[in-house]
Amino acid sequence: MKPIALLLPEGANIEELVNVFAPDLDIDYLKYLIHYVLSKQTTGNKKHPPKDYVSISSQKLLVSNPKHKKHIEFLCSKEANLLHRRPYSEGKCFSYNITPQHKNKPLKVDFLKVGKLASKIVESETKFPTSLNSSSKYFYLKKMFNSNDLNIDLNLAVDHCNSRFKEHQDYKKYVTEMTKIVELYNGEYKVYYKKKKDGRLHTNITSLPKVYRQFITYKNEPLVEVDLSNSIIYFLAVIVKHSSIEDNILEDDIMAHIPLLYMFVKSLRSIENIEVELLWKLATNGEFYNSFIEDFDKIFSFEDYKKIFEKDNDKPYTGDIKQKKKVAKKQVLSMIFAKPNSYKNIQTIFCSKFPKLLESINDFKINNGHKKMSHLLLQLESLVMLGVVGKDYNRKHYKKAPTLTLHDCLITTLDYGKELLESMQMSFKNLFGQAPVMVSKEW
């Protein structure tokens, strides 16, 4: 087992403090407590934002020390001055934050000795869902999360994170990225599967910002992803096309796993064949979003494009066709997933090509709730990518190359990129008659 990496505020010289003021305390445990406070401040979501103060009771940690309380008191003492404690109040236990002296400063990576504490940290912080157990059809994915094989170049990733922090100066973002880097390096795998929502497998790789993928390797080999072009639209087209023919693969093999599909398919009976064929053509040749750019140009000014594009991209908007396509993609997908009365201008554009399809989509959202639209399309994508396409490739190459996933992408080592592309194309052709356009990207 390699040494476990931890994050500490720069300037926090714990060894020196312990030698002078508390020689009976465990240096590694003190480091772990500080790292725990830093890392747990980054967890949260829109409904439950990250908290400034973190509880570090021995019961909550799962990794404890007989002198836990004494270690906490030392970190809060005037001599150490590393943690600040918020007093107990009714319904709230003691909680802790980094002191103002050390808060918002750059972080350094330190290491724990290999031993019982390090092993317990990795064990307690690693989470795998039961849907990846040995009896599951997705078990092949769990085997890829092995810290002896899946690695990130810690030094390069940390240097890159520090460079990014100098530019964006968002400390919460900085700590979050540093934490995710360290977790992947340590093999603290956070893997979960939202079966009832998006159906996607979420992992350390999917949560790590794209700019760090270049530092990830598998058995010291660089990685390559094969990405589906307009994935969501392709799966929408699959539903629409196959609902209009008698030999319906969706009913036989997939419908039973996604109950929402049956309700959506029922609303598609009135769609005319000309819409079905146009949707299928644009979804499989990769031109779906490009086909709307001319219409977008009529209602979007340069500033409109710029505002939408730069909200989600670090690069400045210049007005080239690729950037316009990204804006069109974001707007069309947002409209499809939003409430039926939202994005009226985008609905008008979409309606010019797919009036009956838009009507069916809105009817489905009115009857079932708008969030169910994204649920069923993402669940179908996940079911196909993980349960069929990824499994097909793994069956052929598991002894030589990994099969990792990133939502609508599959990932393997660079030497097997061609085999992955060919395997994916064949799987989609066997399933639906025609594969979407796919793009290989070296990490």
C-alpha positions as CSV (number, residue, x, y, z in Angstrom):
1,M,0.0,0.0,0.0
2,K,1.3,3.4,-0.9
3,P,1.4,6.3,1.6
4,I,-1.9,8.1,2.0
5,A,-1.9,11.8,0.9
6,L,-3.5,14.4,3.0
7,L,-4.2,18.1,2.6
8,L,-2.9,20.7,5.1
9,P,-2.7,24.5,5.1
10,E,0.6,25.8,3.9
11,G,2.7,26.8,6.9
12,A,1.1,24.2,9.3
13,N,4.2,22.6,10.7
14,I,2.6,19.9,12.9
15,E,5.8,18.0,13.6
16,E,7.5,21.0,15.1
17,L,4.4,21.9,17.1
18,V,4.0,18.4,18.6
19,N,7.7,18.2,19.4
20,V,7.6,21.4,21.4
21,F,4.1,21.4,23.0
22,A,2.6,17.9,22.9
23,P,5.1,15.0,22.4
24,D,2.6,12.4,23.6
25,L,0.2,13.1,20.6
26,D,0.0,11.2,17.4
27,I,1.2,13.4,14.5
28,D,-0.5,11.4,11.8
29,Y,-3.9,11.6,13.6
30,L,-3.5,15.3,14.0
31,K,-2.9,15.6,10.3
32,Y,-5.9,13.5,9.5
33,L,-8.2,15.6,11.6
34,I,-7.2,18.8,9.8
35,H,-7.5,17.1,6.4
36,Y,-11.0,15.7,7.4
37,V,-12.2,19.3,8.2
38,L,-10.9,20.6,5.0
39,S,-12.3,17.8,2.8
40,K,-15.7,17.6,4.4
41,Q,-16.3,21.4,3.9
42,T,-16.4,20.7,0.2
43,T,-19.2,18.2,0.2
44,G,-22.7,19.5,-0.6
45,N,-25.2,20.3,-3.4
46,K,-27.8,22.9,-4.4
47,K,-30.3,21.8,-1.7
48,H,-27.7,21.3,1.0
49,P,-24.7,23.7,0.5
50,P,-21.3,22.9,2.0
51,K,-21.0,23.8,5.6
52,D,-18.4,26.1,7.0
53,Y,-18.1,24.1,10.2
54,V,-17.7,20.3,10.4
55,S,-18.4,17.9,13.1
56,I,-15.4,15.7,14.0
57,S,-16.8,13.5,16.8
58,S,-15.1,10.2,17.2
59,Q,-18.3,8.4,16.3
60,K,-18.7,10.4,13.0
61,L,-15.1,9.8,11.9
62,L,-15.2,6.0,12.0
63,V,-11.4,6.3,12.4
64,S,-10.7,7.2,15.9
65,N,-7.9,7.5,18.5
66,P,-8.1,6.8,22.3
67,K,-7.0,10.4,22.9
68,H,-9.3,11.9,20.3
69,K,-10.5,14.7,22.5
70,K,-7.0,15.6,23.6
71,H,-5.9,15.9,19.9
72,I,-8.9,18.2,19.1
73,E,-8.1,20.4,22.1
74,F,-4.5,20.7,21.0
75,L,-5.5,21.8,17.4
76,C,-7.7,24.4,19.0
77,S,-5.1,25.6,21.5
78,K,-3.3,28.9,21.2
79,E,0.0,27.0,20.6
80,A,-1.3,25.2,17.5
81,N,-4.1,27.6,16.4
82,L,-5.1,25.4,13.5
83,L,-8.8,24.7,14.2
84,H,-11.5,27.0,15.5
85,R,-14.4,25.4,17.5
86,R,-18.0,26.6,17.2
87,P,-19.6,26.2,20.7
88,Y,-22.3,23.7,21.4
89,S,-25.9,25.0,20.9
90,E,-29.2,23.2,21.3
91,G,-29.6,20.6,18.6
92,K,-26.0,21.2,17.3
93,C,-22.8,19.6,18.5
94,F,-19.4,21.1,18.5
95,S,-18.1,21.8,15.0
96,Y,-14.8,23.0,13.6
97,N,-13.3,25.1,10.9
98,I,-9.8,26.1,9.9
99,T,-8.6,29.2,11.8
100,P,-8.6,32.6,10.1
101,Q,-4.8,32.5,10.2
102,H,-4.7,29.5,7.9
103,K,-8.0,29.8,6.0
104,N,-7.9,30.7,2.3
105,K,-4.2,30.0,2.1
106,P,-2.7,27.5,-0.5
107,L,-2.7,23.9,0.5
108,K,0.2,21.5,0.7
109,V,0.1,17.7,0.3
110,D,1.5,15.7,3.2
111,F,1.6,11.9,3.7
112,L,0.7,9.4,6.5
113,K,2.9,6.5,7.3
114,V,1.6,3.2,5.9
115,G,-0.2,1.5,8.7
116,K,-3.5,0.9,10.5
117,L,-4.7,4.5,10.4
118,A,-4.0,4.9,6.6
119,S,-5.8,1.6,5.9
120,K,-8.9,2.6,8.0
121,I,-9.1,6.0,6.2
122,V,-9.3,4.4,2.8
123,E,-11.7,1.8,4.0
124,S,-14.1,4.2,5.7
125,E,-14.0,6.7,2.8
126,T,-14.6,4.3,0.0
127,K,-18.2,3.8,-1.0
128,F,-19.5,1.3,-3.6
129,P,-23.2,0.7,-4.3
130,T,-24.8,-2.7,-3.9
131,S,-25.6,-2.5,-7.7
132,L,-21.9,-3.2,-8.3
133,N,-21.7,-6.4,-6.2
134,S,-20.4,-9.7,-7.6
135,S,-23.9,-10.8,-8.8
136,S,-24.6,-7.6,-10.7
137,K,-24.2,-7.2,-14.5
138,Y,-22.2,-4.1,-13.7
139,F,-19.6,-5.9,-11.5
140,Y,-17.0,-5.6,-14.3
141,L,-16.9,-1.8,-13.6
142,K,-16.0,-2.2,-9.9
143,K,-13.0,-4.3,-10.8
144,M,-11.5,-1.2,-12.6
145,F,-11.3,0.8,-9.3
146,N,-8.1,-0.6,-8.0
147,S,-5.5,1.8,-6.7
148,N,-2.7,-0.4,-7.9
149,D,-3.9,0.1,-11.5
150,L,-5.9,3.4,-11.6
151,N,-3.6,6.3,-10.8
152,I,-3.3,10.0,-11.1
153,D,0.0,11.9,-11.2
154,L,-0.3,13.6,-7.9
155,N,2.5,16.2,-8.4
156,L,1.4,17.3,-11.8
157,A,-2.3,17.4,-10.9
158,V,-1.6,19.5,-7.7
159,D,0.7,21.9,-9.6
160,H,-2.1,22.4,-12.2
161,C,-4.7,22.9,-9.4
162,N,-2.5,25.6,-7.8
163,S,-2.0,27.3,-11.2
164,R,-5.8,27.4,-11.7
165,F,-6.3,28.8,-8.2
166,K,-4.0,31.7,-9.0
167,E,-6.3,32.6,-11.9
168,H,-9.8,32.0,-10.5
169,Q,-9.2,32.8,-6.8
170,D,-12.2,30.7,-5.8
171,Y,-11.0,29.0,-2.6
172,K,-14.0,26.6,-2.2
173,K,-13.5,25.4,-5.8
174,Y,-9.7,25.1,-5.1
175,V,-10.2,22.9,-2.0
176,T,-12.8,20.8,-3.8
177,E,-10.5,20.1,-6.7
178,M,-7.5,19.3,-4.4
179,T,-9.7,17.0,-2.4
180,K,-10.9,15.1,-5.5
181,I,-7.3,14.7,-6.7
182,V,-6.1,13.3,-3.4
183,E,-9.1,11.0,-3.1
184,L,-8.4,9.5,-6.5
185,Y,-4.7,9.2,-5.7
186,N,-5.4,7.4,-2.4
187,G,-8.0,5.0,-3.9
188,E,-10.8,6.5,-1.8
189,Y,-13.5,5.7,-4.4
190,K,-16.8,7.5,-4.3
191,V,-19.0,5.4,-6.6
192,Y,-22.8,5.7,-6.6
193,Y,-25.6,4.8,-9.0
194,K,-28.7,7.0,-9.3
195,K,-31.1,4.3,-10.5
196,K,-34.3,6.2,-10.0
197,K,-33.0,9.5,-11.4
198,D,-30.4,9.7,-14.1
199,G,-29.4,6.1,-14.0
200,R,-25.8,7.0,-14.5
201,L,-22.8,5.7,-12.6
202,H,-21.1,8.5,-10.8
203,T,-17.4,8.0,-9.8
204,N,-14.2,9.8,-8.9
205,I,-13.6,10.2,-12.6
206,T,-16.9,11.7,-13.5
207,S,-16.7,14.2,-10.6
208,L,-13.1,15.3,-11.4
209,P,-12.9,18.4,-13.6
210,K,-12.0,17.6,-17.2
211,V,-8.7,19.5,-17.1
212,Y,-7.2,16.8,-14.8
213,R,-8.0,13.8,-17.0
214,Q,-4.6,14.2,-18.7
215,F,-2.9,13.1,-15.5
216,I,-4.9,9.8,-15.1
217,T,-3.4,6.5,-16.2
218,Y,-4.3,2.8,-15.9
219,K,-1.3,0.5,-15.2
220,N,0.8,3.5,-16.2
221,E,-0.8,3.6,-19.7
222,P,-2.5,6.8,-21.0
223,L,-6.2,6.7,-21.6
224,V,-8.6,7.4,-24.5
225,E,-12.3,8.0,-24.5
226,V,-14.8,7.2,-27.2
227,D,-17.6,9.8,-27.0
228,L,-21.1,9.6,-28.6
229,S,-22.0,12.7,-30.6
230,N,-25.4,14.1,-29.5
231,S,-26.0,11.2,-27.2
232,I,-29.3,12.3,-25.6
233,I,-30.8,13.1,-29.0
234,Y,-29.6,9.8,-30.4
235,F,-31.4,7.9,-27.6
236,L,-34.5,10.1,-28.1
237,A,-34.4,9.1,-31.8
238,V,-34.0,5.5,-30.8
239,I,-37.3,5.7,-28.8
240,V,-39.1,7.5,-31.5
241,K,-38.0,5.3,-34.4
242,H,-38.5,2.0,-32.6
243,S,-41.8,2.9,-31.2
244,S,-43.1,3.2,-34.8
245,I,-42.1,-0.3,-35.9
246,E,-43.6,-3.6,-35.0
247,D,-40.4,-5.4,-34.0
248,N,-39.9,-3.1,-31.0
249,I,-36.6,-3.8,-29.3
250,L,-37.5,-1.3,-26.5
251,E,-40.5,-3.4,-25.4
252,D,-38.6,-6.7,-25.5
253,D,-35.3,-5.8,-23.9
254,I,-35.3,-2.4,-22.3
255,M,-38.9,-1.2,-21.6
256,A,-39.2,-3.4,-18.5
257,H,-36.2,-1.8,-16.9
258,I,-37.4,1.8,-17.4
259,P,-41.2,2.1,-16.7
260,L,-41.2,5.8,-17.9
261,L,-40.5,4.6,-21.4
262,Y,-43.9,2.9,-21.8
263,M,-45.6,6.2,-20.8
264,F,-43.6,8.2,-23.3
265,V,-43.9,5.7,-26.1
266,K,-47.7,5.9,-25.8
267,S,-47.6,9.6,-26.5
268,L,-45.6,9.1,-29.7
269,R,-48.2,7.3,-31.9
270,S,-49.2,10.5,-33.7
271,I,-45.8,11.5,-34.9
272,E,-45.5,11.5,-38.7
273,N,-42.9,9.4,-40.5
274,I,-41.2,12.4,-42.0
275,E,-40.3,13.7,-38.5
276,V,-39.2,10.2,-37.4
277,E,-36.8,9.9,-40.4
278,L,-35.5,13.4,-40.1
279,L,-34.8,13.0,-36.4
280,W,-33.1,9.6,-37.0
281,K,-30.9,11.0,-39.9
282,L,-29.7,14.1,-37.8
283,A,-29.2,12.0,-34.7
284,T,-27.0,9.4,-36.4
285,N,-25.0,11.7,-38.7
286,G,-24.0,14.1,-35.9
287,E,-25.6,17.1,-37.5
288,F,-28.6,17.5,-35.1
289,Y,-27.5,20.7,-33.3
290,N,-25.8,22.2,-36.4
291,S,-29.2,22.0,-38.2
292,F,-30.6,24.6,-35.8
293,I,-27.7,27.2,-36.0
294,E,-29.3,29.1,-38.9
295,D,-32.5,29.5,-36.8
296,F,-30.5,30.5,-33.7
297,D,-28.7,33.2,-35.7
298,K,-32.1,34.9,-36.4
299,I,-32.9,35.4,-32.7
300,F,-29.5,35.4,-31.0
301,S,-27.1,38.3,-31.2
302,F,-23.4,38.0,-30.7
303,E,-23.8,39.1,-27.1
304,D,-26.6,36.5,-26.5
305,Y,-24.3,33.7,-27.8
306,K,-21.3,35.1,-25.8
307,K,-23.3,35.2,-22.5
308,I,-24.5,31.6,-22.7
309,F,-21.2,30.2,-24.0
310,E,-18.9,31.9,-21.5
311,K,-21.1,30.9,-18.5
312,D,-20.0,27.3,-19.0
313,N,-16.6,27.6,-20.8
314,D,-13.3,29.2,-19.8
315,K,-12.5,30.2,-23.3
316,P,-13.7,33.5,-24.7
317,Y,-16.5,33.4,-27.3
318,T,-15.4,34.2,-30.8
319,G,-18.4,33.2,-32.8
320,D,-17.1,30.2,-34.6
321,I,-19.4,27.3,-35.6
322,K,-18.2,24.9,-32.9
323,Q,-19.0,27.5,-30.2
324,K,-22.4,28.2,-31.7
325,K,-23.1,24.4,-31.8
326,K,-22.3,24.2,-28.0
327,V,-24.8,27.0,-27.4
328,A,-27.5,25.4,-29.6
329,K,-26.9,22.1,-27.8
330,K,-27.2,23.6,-24.3
331,Q,-30.4,25.5,-25.3
332,V,-32.1,22.6,-27.0
333,L,-31.4,20.1,-24.2
334,S,-32.4,22.7,-21.6
335,M,-35.7,23.1,-23.4
336,I,-36.3,19.4,-23.6
337,F,-35.6,18.9,-19.9
338,A,-37.4,22.1,-18.6
339,K,-41.0,22.8,-17.7
340,P,-43.4,22.7,-20.8
341,N,-43.9,26.5,-20.7
342,S,-40.2,27.4,-20.5
343,Y,-37.8,28.3,-23.4
344,K,-40.6,29.4,-25.7
345,N,-38.2,30.8,-28.3
346,I,-36.3,27.5,-28.4
347,Q,-39.5,25.6,-28.7
348,T,-40.4,27.7,-31.7
349,I,-37.2,26.8,-33.4
350,F,-37.6,23.1,-32.5
351,C,-41.2,23.1,-33.6
352,S,-40.2,24.2,-37.1
353,K,-38.7,20.8,-37.7
354,F,-40.4,18.5,-35.1
355,P,-43.9,19.9,-34.3
356,K,-45.5,16.6,-33.3
357,L,-42.4,15.4,-31.4
358,L,-42.4,18.7,-29.4
359,E,-46.2,18.2,-28.7
360,S,-45.5,14.7,-27.4
361,I,-42.6,15.8,-25.2
362,N,-44.7,18.5,-23.7
363,D,-47.7,16.2,-23.1
364,F,-45.4,13.7,-21.4
365,K,-44.0,16.4,-19.1
366,I,-47.4,17.9,-18.3
367,N,-48.7,14.4,-17.3
368,N,-45.6,13.1,-15.5
369,G,-43.6,16.1,-14.4
370,H,-40.8,17.7,-16.5
371,K,-38.0,16.0,-14.5
372,K,-39.1,12.6,-15.7
373,M,-38.1,13.5,-19.3
374,S,-34.4,13.8,-18.4
375,H,-34.7,10.7,-16.1
376,L,-36.0,8.4,-18.9
377,L,-33.4,9.5,-21.5
378,L,-30.5,9.4,-19.1
379,Q,-31.6,6.0,-17.7
380,L,-31.8,4.6,-21.3
381,E,-28.4,6.0,-22.0
382,S,-27.0,4.4,-18.8
383,L,-28.7,1.1,-19.4
384,V,-27.3,0.8,-22.9
385,M,-23.8,2.2,-22.2
386,L,-23.2,0.2,-19.0
387,G,-25.4,-2.9,-19.4
388,V,-24.7,-3.6,-23.1
389,V,-22.1,-1.6,-24.9
390,G,-19.5,-1.5,-22.1
391,K,-20.1,-5.1,-21.2
392,D,-19.6,-6.2,-24.8
393,Y,-16.2,-4.5,-24.9
394,N,-15.2,-5.8,-21.5
395,R,-16.1,-9.3,-22.5
396,K,-13.7,-9.2,-25.4
397,H,-10.8,-7.3,-23.8
398,Y,-10.9,-7.6,-20.0
399,K,-7.7,-9.5,-19.8
400,K,-5.8,-6.8,-21.7
401,A,-7.5,-3.4,-21.3
402,P,-9.8,-1.7,-18.8
403,T,-13.4,-0.6,-19.4
404,L,-14.1,2.7,-17.6
405,T,-17.1,4.9,-18.0
406,L,-17.9,8.6,-18.2
407,H,-21.6,8.8,-18.8
408,D,-21.9,8.8,-22.6
409,C,-18.3,7.8,-23.0
410,L,-16.3,4.6,-22.5
411,I,-12.7,4.8,-21.7
412,T,-9.8,2.4,-22.1
413,T,-6.0,2.5,-22.6
414,L,-4.7,4.3,-25.7
415,D,-3.4,1.1,-27.3
416,Y,-6.9,-0.3,-27.4
417,G,-8.7,2.9,-28.5
418,K,-9.4,1.5,-32.0
419,E,-10.8,-1.8,-30.6
420,L,-13.1,0.2,-28.3
421,L,-14.4,2.3,-31.1
422,E,-15.1,-0.7,-33.3
423,S,-16.7,-2.6,-30.5
424,M,-19.0,0.3,-29.6
425,Q,-20.0,0.8,-33.3
426,M,-20.9,-2.9,-33.6
427,S,-22.8,-3.0,-30.3
428,F,-25.0,0.0,-31.4
429,K,-25.5,-1.5,-34.9
430,N,-26.7,-4.8,-33.4
431,L,-29.0,-3.0,-31.0
432,F,-30.6,-0.3,-33.1
433,G,-29.5,-0.9,-36.7
434,Q,-27.3,2.2,-36.9
435,A,-24.6,3.6,-34.6
436,P,-24.3,7.3,-33.8
437,V,-21.2,9.3,-34.8
438,M,-18.4,8.6,-32.3
439,V,-15.3,10.6,-31.5
440,S,-12.1,9.3,-30.0
441,K,-10.2,11.7,-27.6
442,E,-6.9,11.0,-26.1
443,W,-6.6,12.1,-22.4
